[in-house]
C-alpha cells in the first residue's frame, strides 16, 4: 500500500488540534487498514502564540516537512486538513488557495465566521468539484445515537467564548432536529447564556453556555414517551478523525453537508441574539 500524505494548513501550527490530530489519525488508520500520515505543514504565523514553538520546530517534533507556501503544500499532499480552529476568519482565504487543487479537504470548526462566508467556501468547492467537509467533533458523540425520533433537545457546554464554542451545541442540535429553526432568543443569567430555538412545528431546542466548567450534556425527547438525559462522555474527537480518514479514501461525506450551513445560520443567530437579549431574532432573514 502506498502511503498517502496529509498536509496541515494552519494559522499557527502549534495548537491543540494540530498537536493531537496526528496520533489520532495514525490510530484511526490502523483500525481501518488505511495508510495516511501527516507529511507537510504550513503556518501563516511562524511562531505559535500558544507556546512560542516555530513551524520548523513543530515539524521536527511531529516528523513533518515545513512548506514555505500553501501552494507547495497542496502540490505535495494527497489530502489536506485546514485547521485554524480558533481563527475561522482565515478559512475563506485558505479555501481560496486550497480547494482549487481538487484534493479531499477537511476544514476544522468553526467552519466560517458567518453564514455568508460559509456559502462562499461551498461555492469554491463546487466550482472545482473538490470533496470537502467540516464539522464540530460533537456530531460524533455516540450519546446522540439514542432517541432517533428526537423532537425536543436541551444541551449544555462551555468554552472560552460563545463565538467559538457554541458551535458544538449547535452541531448536536442540527444533527438531531435537522433544518428549519426559525427564531432564536438569548437570555443572560449571571455568567451563563441561555438560547431558545423555535421551530414552526413541535420541535424545540435550548442551549446553555457558560464560560467555564460546564460539561457537555444532552437531554432528548421524542414526544412519545421516550427520553434521555446524559453527560457527553464518549470519545467524539476520535469519532471525527475516524470519519475523516474514511472520507479521505471514499471522498464522500457521511451527512448532508447542507447541515453545515444550517449550523452556521443558527450560530449567526446566537451572535445577533446576544447583542439584543430577551428579544426573539428571526432566523429566516439570516
Buried (B, 14 or more C-beta within 10 A) or exposed (E): EEEBBBBBBBBBBBBEBBBEBBEBBBBBBEEEEBEBBBBBBBBBBBBBEEEEBBBBBBBEEBEBBBBEEBBBBBEEBBBBBBBBBBBBEBBBEBBEBBBBBEBBBBBBBBBBBBBEBBEBBBEBBEEEEBBBBBBBBBBBBEBBEBBEEBBBBBBBBBBEEBBBBBBBBBBBBBBBBBEBBBBBBBBEEEEBBBBBBBBEEEBBBBBBBBBEEBEBBBBBBBEEEEBEEBEBEBBBBBBBBBBBBBBBBEEEBBEEBEBBBBBBBBBBBBBBBBEEEEEBBEBEEB
